[in-house]
Amino acid sequence: MKMANHPRPGDIIQESLDELNVSLREFARAMEIAPSTASRLLTGKSSFDARNGN
């Protein structure tokens, strides 16, 4: 059975940011997180949980 290749959450968010012309720094400021944290989230180097914000 072939495994599904689902997009990562960071890829979906990055695509939306690109379409809206929103920079990483603007995204980080809006989310109240450091730009380095935003970068790690978008590249998949850090995980997050939408249920509790971690």
mmCIF file of the N, C-alpha and C atoms, coordinates in Angstrom:
data_MODEL
# 
_entry.id   MODEL 
# 
loop_
_atom_site.group_PDB 
_atom_site.id 
_atom_site.type_symbol 
_atom_site.label_atom_id 
_atom_site.label_alt_id 
_atom_site.label_comp_id 
_atom_site.label_asym_id 
_atom_site.label_entity_id 
_atom_site.label_seq_id 
_atom_site.pdbx_PDB_ins_code 
_atom_site.Cartn_x 
_atom_site.Cartn_y 
_atom_site.Cartn_z 
_atom_site.occupancy 
_atom_site.B_iso_or_equiv 
_atom_site.pdbx_formal_charge 
_atom_site.auth_seq_id 
_atom_site.auth_comp_id 
_atom_site.auth_asym_id 
_atom_site.auth_atom_id 
_atom_site.pdbx_PDB_model_num 
ATOM 1   N N  . MET A 1 1  ? 0.851  -1.185 0.000  1.00 0.00 ? 1  MET A N  1 
ATOM 2   C CA . MET A 1 1  ? 0.000  0.000  0.000  1.00 0.00 ? 1  MET A CA 1 
ATOM 3   C C  . MET A 1 1  ? 0.893  1.242  0.000  1.00 0.00 ? 1  MET A C  1 
ATOM 4   N N  . LYS A 1 2  ? 0.599  2.154  -0.895 1.00 0.00 ? 2  LYS A N  1 
ATOM 5   C CA . LYS A 1 2  ? 1.371  3.383  -1.014 1.00 0.00 ? 2  LYS A CA 1 
ATOM 6   C C  . LYS A 1 2  ? 0.940  4.385  0.054  1.00 0.00 ? 2  LYS A C  1 
ATOM 7   N N  . MET A 1 3  ? 1.929  5.008  0.691  1.00 0.00 ? 3  MET A N  1 
ATOM 8   C CA . MET A 1 3  ? 1.654  6.012  1.715  1.00 0.00 ? 3  MET A CA 1 
ATOM 9   C C  . MET A 1 3  ? 1.287  7.342  1.043  1.00 0.00 ? 3  MET A C  1 
ATOM 10  N N  . ALA A 1 4  ? 0.342  8.033  1.631  1.00 0.00 ? 4  ALA A N  1 
ATOM 11  C CA . ALA A 1 4  ? -0.046 9.352  1.129  1.00 0.00 ? 4  ALA A CA 1 
ATOM 12  C C  . ALA A 1 4  ? 1.039  10.363 1.467  1.00 0.00 ? 4  ALA A C  1 
ATOM 13  N N  . ASN A 1 5  ? 1.293  11.260 0.565  1.00 0.00 ? 5  ASN A N  1 
ATOM 14  C CA . ASN A 1 5  ? 2.297  12.296 0.776  1.00 0.00 ? 5  ASN A CA 1 
ATOM 15  C C  . ASN A 1 5  ? 1.571  13.600 1.097  1.00 0.00 ? 5  ASN A C  1 
ATOM 16  N N  . HIS A 1 6  ? 1.256  13.790 2.367  1.00 0.00 ? 6  HIS A N  1 
ATOM 17  C CA . HIS A 1 6  ? 0.502  14.966 2.805  1.00 0.00 ? 6  HIS A CA 1 
ATOM 18  C C  . HIS A 1 6  ? 1.436  16.159 2.972  1.00 0.00 ? 6  HIS A C  1 
ATOM 19  N N  . PRO A 1 7  ? 0.971  17.350 2.634  1.00 0.00 ? 7  PRO A N  1 
ATOM 20  C CA . PRO A 1 7  ? 1.803  18.535 2.842  1.00 0.00 ? 7  PRO A CA 1 
ATOM 21  C C  . PRO A 1 7  ? 1.964  18.814 4.335  1.00 0.00 ? 7  PRO A C  1 
ATOM 22  N N  . ARG A 1 8  ? 3.131  19.348 4.676  1.00 0.00 ? 8  ARG A N  1 
ATOM 23  C CA . ARG A 1 8  ? 3.378  19.730 6.069  1.00 0.00 ? 8  ARG A CA 1 
ATOM 24  C C  . ARG A 1 8  ? 2.638  21.034 6.366  1.00 0.00 ? 8  ARG A C  1 
ATOM 25  N N  . PRO A 1 9  ? 2.226  21.227 7.617  1.00 0.00 ? 9  PRO A N  1 
ATOM 26  C CA . PRO A 1 9  ? 1.541  22.481 7.976  1.00 0.00 ? 9  PRO A CA 1 
ATOM 27  C C  . PRO A 1 9  ? 2.359  23.716 7.609  1.00 0.00 ? 9  PRO A C  1 
ATOM 28  N N  . GLY A 1 10 ? 3.669  23.644 7.811  1.00 0.00 ? 10 GLY A N  1 
ATOM 29  C CA . GLY A 1 10 ? 4.523  24.785 7.479  1.00 0.00 ? 10 GLY A CA 1 
ATOM 30  C C  . GLY A 1 10 ? 4.490  25.137 6.005  1.00 0.00 ? 10 GLY A C  1 
ATOM 31  N N  . ASP A 1 11 ? 4.389  24.103 5.147  1.00 0.00 ? 11 ASP A N  1 
ATOM 32  C CA . ASP A 1 11 ? 4.307  24.348 3.705  1.00 0.00 ? 11 ASP A CA 1 
ATOM 33  C C  . ASP A 1 11 ? 3.017  25.076 3.348  1.00 0.00 ? 11 ASP A C  1 
ATOM 34  N N  . ILE A 1 12 ? 1.937  24.673 3.978  1.00 0.00 ? 12 ILE A N  1 
ATOM 35  C CA . ILE A 1 12 ? 0.640  25.306 3.713  1.00 0.00 ? 12 ILE A CA 1 
ATOM 36  C C  . ILE A 1 12 ? 0.657  26.759 4.180  1.00 0.00 ? 12 ILE A C  1 
ATOM 37  N N  . ILE A 1 13 ? 1.212  26.987 5.372  1.00 0.00 ? 13 ILE A N  1 
ATOM 38  C CA . ILE A 1 13 ? 1.292  28.356 5.896  1.00 0.00 ? 13 ILE A CA 1 
ATOM 39  C C  . ILE A 1 13 ? 2.185  29.206 5.005  1.00 0.00 ? 13 ILE A C  1 
ATOM 40  N N  . GLN A 1 14 ? 3.341  28.661 4.596  1.00 0.00 ? 14 GLN A N  1 
ATOM 41  C CA . GLN A 1 14 ? 4.262  29.417 3.744  1.00 0.00 ? 14 GLN A CA 1 
ATOM 42  C C  . GLN A 1 14 ? 3.612  29.789 2.419  1.00 0.00 ? 14 GLN A C  1 
ATOM 43  N N  . GLU A 1 15 ? 2.874  28.869 1.846  1.00 0.00 ? 15 GLU A N  1 
ATOM 44  C CA . GLU A 1 15 ? 2.176  29.148 0.591  1.00 0.00 ? 15 GLU A CA 1 
ATOM 45  C C  . GLU A 1 15 ? 1.177  30.298 0.773  1.00 0.00 ? 15 GLU A C  1 
ATOM 46  N N  . SER A 1 16 ? 0.466  30.286 1.890  1.00 0.00 ? 16 SER A N  1 
ATOM 47  C CA . SER A 1 16 ? -0.495 31.359 2.173  1.00 0.00 ? 16 SER A CA 1 
ATOM 48  C C  . SER A 1 16 ? 0.215  32.691 2.368  1.00 0.00 ? 16 SER A C  1 
ATOM 49  N N  . LEU A 1 17 ? 1.330  32.677 3.088  1.00 0.00 ? 17 LEU A N  1 
ATOM 50  C CA . LEU A 1 17 ? 2.086  33.911 3.308  1.00 0.00 ? 17 LEU A CA 1 
ATOM 51  C C  . LEU A 1 17 ? 2.577  34.477 1.980  1.00 0.00 ? 17 LEU A C  1 
ATOM 52  N N  . ASP A 1 18 ? 3.063  33.588 1.100  1.00 0.00 ? 18 ASP A N  1 
ATOM 53  C CA . ASP A 1 18 ? 3.533  34.034 -0.215 1.00 0.00 ? 18 ASP A CA 1 
ATOM 54  C C  . ASP A 1 18 ? 2.399  34.676 -1.013 1.00 0.00 ? 18 ASP A C  1 
ATOM 55  N N  . GLU A 1 19 ? 1.242  34.031 -1.018 1.00 0.00 ? 19 GLU A N  1 
ATOM 56  C CA . GLU A 1 19 ? 0.096  34.556 -1.767 1.00 0.00 ? 19 GLU A CA 1 
ATOM 57  C C  . GLU A 1 19 ? -0.359 35.910 -1.227 1.00 0.00 ? 19 GLU A C  1 
ATOM 58  N N  . LEU A 1 20 ? -0.228 36.096 0.086  1.00 0.00 ? 20 LEU A N  1 
ATOM 59  C CA . LEU A 1 20 ? -0.653 37.345 0.725  1.00 0.00 ? 20 LEU A CA 1 
ATOM 60  C C  . LEU A 1 20 ? 0.458  38.386 0.784  1.00 0.00 ? 20 LEU A C  1 
ATOM 61  N N  . ASN A 1 21 ? 1.658  38.002 0.297  1.00 0.00 ? 21 ASN A N  1 
ATOM 62  C CA . ASN A 1 21 ? 2.824  38.882 0.325  1.00 0.00 ? 21 ASN A CA 1 
ATOM 63  C C  . ASN A 1 21 ? 3.153  39.320 1.756  1.00 0.00 ? 21 ASN A C  1 
ATOM 64  N N  . VAL A 1 22 ? 3.128  38.361 2.681  1.00 0.00 ? 22 VAL A N  1 
ATOM 65  C CA . VAL A 1 22 ? 3.445  38.603 4.090  1.00 0.00 ? 22 VAL A CA 1 
ATOM 66  C C  . VAL A 1 22 ? 4.819  38.006 4.372  1.00 0.00 ? 22 VAL A C  1 
ATOM 67  N N  . SER A 1 23 ? 5.703  38.801 4.952  1.00 0.00 ? 23 SER A N  1 
ATOM 68  C CA . SER A 1 23 ? 7.054  38.327 5.243  1.00 0.00 ? 23 SER A CA 1 
ATOM 69  C C  . SER A 1 23 ? 7.079  37.446 6.489  1.00 0.00 ? 23 SER A C  1 
ATOM 70  N N  . LEU A 1 24 ? 8.161  36.726 6.634  1.00 0.00 ? 24 LEU A N  1 
ATOM 71  C CA . LEU A 1 24 ? 8.356  35.890 7.819  1.00 0.00 ? 24 LEU A CA 1 
ATOM 72  C C  . LEU A 1 24 ? 8.325  36.751 9.082  1.00 0.00 ? 24 LEU A C  1 
ATOM 73  N N  . ARG A 1 25 ? 8.968  37.900 9.014  1.00 0.00 ? 25 ARG A N  1 
ATOM 74  C CA . ARG A 1 25 ? 9.012  38.802 10.172 1.00 0.00 ? 25 ARG A CA 1 
ATOM 75  C C  . ARG A 1 25 ? 7.615  39.316 10.527 1.00 0.00 ? 25 ARG A C  1 
ATOM 76  N N  . GLU A 1 26 ? 6.824  39.665 9.525  1.00 0.00 ? 26 GLU A N  1 
ATOM 77  C CA . GLU A 1 26 ? 5.446  40.114 9.773  1.00 0.00 ? 26 GLU A CA 1 
ATOM 78  C C  . GLU A 1 26 ? 4.607  38.986 10.366 1.00 0.00 ? 26 GLU A C  1 
ATOM 79  N N  . PHE A 1 27 ? 4.779  37.782 9.838  1.00 0.00 ? 27 PHE A N  1 
ATOM 80  C CA . PHE A 1 27 ? 4.075  36.614 10.366 1.00 0.00 ? 27 PHE A CA 1 
ATOM 81  C C  . PHE A 1 27 ? 4.448  36.389 11.830 1.00 0.00 ? 27 PHE A C  1 
ATOM 82  N N  . ALA A 1 28 ? 5.738  36.439 12.132 1.00 0.00 ? 28 ALA A N  1 
ATOM 83  C CA . ALA A 1 28 ? 6.205  36.224 13.501 1.00 0.00 ? 28 ALA A CA 1 
ATOM 84  C C  . ALA A 1 28 ? 5.635  37.283 14.446 1.00 0.00 ? 28 ALA A C  1 
ATOM 85  N N  . ARG A 1 29 ? 5.639  38.519 14.010 1.00 0.00 ? 29 ARG A N  1 
ATOM 86  C CA . ARG A 1 29 ? 5.106  39.606 14.843 1.00 0.00 ? 29 ARG A CA 1 
ATOM 87  C C  . ARG A 1 29 ? 3.619  39.376 15.122 1.00 0.00 ? 29 ARG A C  1 
ATOM 88  N N  . ALA A 1 30 ? 2.862  38.993 14.106 1.00 0.00 ? 30 ALA A N  1 
ATOM 89  C CA . ALA A 1 30 ? 1.423  38.755 14.275 1.00 0.00 ? 30 ALA A CA 1 
ATOM 90  C C  . ALA A 1 30 ? 1.152  37.576 15.206 1.00 0.00 ? 30 ALA A C  1 
ATOM 91  N N  . MET A 1 31 ? 2.026  36.566 15.176 1.00 0.00 ? 31 MET A N  1 
ATOM 92  C CA . MET A 1 31 ? 1.864  35.379 16.013 1.00 0.00 ? 31 MET A CA 1 
ATOM 93  C C  . MET A 1 31 ? 2.478  35.563 17.402 1.00 0.00 ? 31 MET A C  1 
ATOM 94  N N  . GLU A 1 32 ? 3.169  36.700 17.585 1.00 0.00 ? 32 GLU A N  1 
ATOM 95  C CA . GLU A 1 32 ? 3.850  37.007 18.848 1.00 0.00 ? 32 GLU A CA 1 
ATOM 96  C C  . GLU A 1 32 ? 4.888  35.942 19.192 1.00 0.00 ? 32 GLU A C  1 
ATOM 97  N N  . ILE A 1 33 ? 5.696  35.594 18.174 1.00 0.00 ? 33 ILE A N  1 
ATOM 98  C CA . ILE A 1 33 ? 6.803  34.656 18.350 1.00 0.00 ? 33 ILE A CA 1 
ATOM 99  C C  . ILE A 1 33 ? 8.038  35.255 17.694 1.00 0.00 ? 33 ILE A C  1 
ATOM 100 N N  . ALA A 1 34 ? 9.200  34.750 18.061 1.00 0.00 ? 34 ALA A N  1 
ATOM 101 C CA . ALA A 1 34 ? 10.447 35.218 17.470 1.00 0.00 ? 34 ALA A CA 1 
ATOM 102 C C  . ALA A 1 34 ? 10.518 34.792 16.003 1.00 0.00 ? 34 ALA A C  1 
ATOM 103 N N  . PRO A 1 35 ? 11.136 35.611 15.151 1.00 0.00 ? 35 PRO A N  1 
ATOM 104 C CA . PRO A 1 35 ? 11.294 35.213 13.754 1.00 0.00 ? 35 PRO A CA 1 
ATOM 105 C C  . PRO A 1 35 ? 12.008 33.867 13.596 1.00 0.00 ? 35 PRO A C  1 
ATOM 106 N N  . SER A 1 36 ? 12.964 33.587 14.466 1.00 0.00 ? 36 SER A N  1 
ATOM 107 C CA . SER A 1 36 ? 13.662 32.295 14.384 1.00 0.00 ? 36 SER A CA 1 
ATOM 108 C C  . SER A 1 36 ? 12.716 31.135 14.667 1.00 0.00 ? 36 SER A C  1 
ATOM 109 N N  . THR A 1 37 ? 11.788 31.336 15.587 1.00 0.00 ? 37 THR A N  1 
ATOM 110 C CA . THR A 1 37 ? 10.791 30.302 15.889 1.00 0.00 ? 37 THR A CA 1 
ATOM 111 C C  . THR A 1 37 ? 9.861  30.115 14.698 1.00 0.00 ? 37 THR A C  1 
ATOM 112 N N  . ALA A 1 38 ? 9.434  31.208 14.099 1.00 0.00 ? 38 ALA A N  1 
ATOM 113 C CA . ALA A 1 38 ? 8.570  31.130 12.918 1.00 0.00 ? 38 ALA A CA 1 
ATOM 114 C C  . ALA A 1 38 ? 9.274  30.379 11.798 1.00 0.00 ? 38 ALA A C  1 
ATOM 115 N N  . SER A 1 39 ? 10.540 30.658 11.602 1.00 0.00 ? 39 SER A N  1 
ATOM 116 C CA . SER A 1 39 ? 11.308 29.974 10.563 1.00 0.00 ? 39 SER A CA 1 
ATOM 117 C C  . SER A 1 39 ? 11.371 28.475 10.815 1.00 0.00 ? 39 SER A C  1 
ATOM 118 N N  . ARG A 1 40 ? 11.632 28.085 12.058 1.00 0.00 ? 40 ARG A N  1 
ATOM 119 C CA . ARG A 1 40 ? 11.696 26.654 12.395 1.00 0.00 ? 40 ARG A CA 1 
ATOM 120 C C  . ARG A 1 40 ? 10.347 25.980 12.183 1.00 0.00 ? 40 ARG A C  1 
ATOM 121 N N  . LEU A 1 41 ? 9.259  26.667 12.491 1.00 0.00 ? 41 LEU A N  1 
ATOM 122 C CA . LEU A 1 41 ? 7.924  26.103 12.278 1.00 0.00 ? 41 LEU A CA 1 
ATOM 123 C C  . LEU A 1 41 ? 7.642  25.900 10.789 1.00 0.00 ? 41 LEU A C  1 
ATOM 124 N N  . LEU A 1 42 ? 7.985  26.902 9.993  1.00 0.00 ? 42 LEU A N  1 
ATOM 125 C CA . LEU A 1 42 ? 7.680  26.833 8.564  1.00 0.00 ? 42 LEU A CA 1 
ATOM 126 C C  . LEU A 1 42 ? 8.545  25.817 7.831  1.00 0.00 ? 42 LEU A C  1 
ATOM 127 N N  . THR A 1 43 ? 9.751  25.572 8.322  1.00 0.00 ? 43 THR A N  1 
ATOM 128 C CA . THR A 1 43 ? 10.644 24.616 7.659  1.00 0.00 ? 43 THR A CA 1 
ATOM 129 C C  . THR A 1 43 ? 10.521 23.211 8.227  1.00 0.00 ? 43 THR A C  1 
ATOM 130 N N  . GLY A 1 44 ? 9.696  23.044 9.248  1.00 0.00 ? 44 GLY A N  1 
ATOM 131 C CA . GLY A 1 44 ? 9.496  21.713 9.819  1.00 0.00 ? 44 GLY A CA 1 
ATOM 132 C C  . GLY A 1 44 ? 10.556 21.297 10.819 1.00 0.00 ? 44 GLY A C  1 
ATOM 133 N N  . LYS A 1 45 ? 11.415 22.227 11.224 1.00 0.00 ? 45 LYS A N  1 
ATOM 134 C CA . LYS A 1 45 ? 12.466 21.912 12.195 1.00 0.00 ? 45 LYS A CA 1 
ATOM 135 C C  . LYS A 1 45 ? 11.961 21.980 13.626 1.00 0.00 ? 45 LYS A C  1 
ATOM 136 N N  . SER A 1 46 ? 10.753 22.498 13.797 1.00 0.00 ? 46 SER A N  1 
ATOM 137 C CA . SER A 1 46 ? 10.103 22.575 15.099 1.00 0.00 ? 46 SER A CA 1 
ATOM 138 C C  . SER A 1 46 ? 8.633  22.252 14.881 1.00 0.00 ? 46 SER A C  1 
ATOM 139 N N  . SER A 1 47 ? 8.025  21.647 15.882 1.00 0.00 ? 47 SER A N  1 
ATOM 140 C CA . SER A 1 47 ? 6.615  21.292 15.735 1.00 0.00 ? 47 SER A CA 1 
ATOM 141 C C  . SER A 1 47 ? 5.755  22.219 16.589 1.00 0.00 ? 47 SER A C  1 
ATOM 142 N N  . PHE A 1 48 ? 4.473  22.186 16.317 1.00 0.00 ? 48 PHE A N  1 
ATOM 143 C CA . PHE A 1 48 ? 3.538  22.965 17.113 1.00 0.00 ? 48 PHE A CA 1 
ATOM 144 C C  . PHE A 1 48 ? 2.240  22.205 17.219 1.00 0.00 ? 48 PHE A C  1 
ATOM 145 N N  . ASP A 1 49 ? 1.458  22.565 18.202 1.00 0.00 ? 49 ASP A N  1 
ATOM 146 C CA . ASP A 1 49 ? 0.178  21.915 18.441 1.00 0.00 ? 49 ASP A CA 1 
ATOM 147 C C  . ASP A 1 49 ? -0.887 23.000 18.451 1.00 0.00 ? 49 ASP A C  1 
ATOM 148 N N  . ALA A 1 50 ? -1.769 22.976 17.486 1.00 0.00 ? 50 ALA A N  1 
ATOM 149 C CA . ALA A 1 50 ? -2.792 24.017 17.358 1.00 0.00 ? 50 ALA A CA 1 
ATOM 150 C C  . ALA A 1 50 ? -3.785 24.001 18.512 1.00 0.00 ? 50 ALA A C  1 
ATOM 151 N N  . ARG A 1 51 ? -3.881 22.884 19.210 1.00 0.00 ? 51 ARG A N  1 
ATOM 152 C CA . ARG A 1 51 ? -4.855 22.805 20.302 1.00 0.00 ? 51 ARG A CA 1 
ATOM 153 C C  . ARG A 1 51 ? -4.470 23.663 21.491 1.00 0.00 ? 51 ARG A C  1 
ATOM 154 N N  . ASN A 1 52 ? -3.166 23.764 21.775 1.00 0.00 ? 52 ASN A N  1 
ATOM 155 C CA . ASN A 1 52 ? -2.774 24.534 22.954 1.00 0.00 ? 52 ASN A CA 1 
ATOM 156 C C  . ASN A 1 52 ? -1.704 25.585 22.662 1.00 0.00 ? 52 ASN A C  1 
ATOM 157 N N  . GLY A 1 53 ? -1.397 25.803 21.397 1.00 0.00 ? 53 GLY A N  1 
ATOM 158 C CA . GLY A 1 53 ? -0.462 26.852 21.040 1.00 0.00 ? 53 GLY A CA 1 
ATOM 159 C C  . GLY A 1 53 ? 0.995  26.499 21.219 1.00 0.00 ? 53 GLY A C  1 
ATOM 160 N N  . ASN A 1 54 ? 1.319  25.247 21.465 1.00 0.00 ? 54 ASN A N  1 
ATOM 161 C CA . ASN A 1 54 ? 2.725  24.838 21.633 1.00 0.00 ? 54 ASN A CA 1 
ATOM 162 C C  . ASN A 1 54 ? 3.234  24.123 20.408 1.00 0.00 ? 54 ASN A C  1 
# 
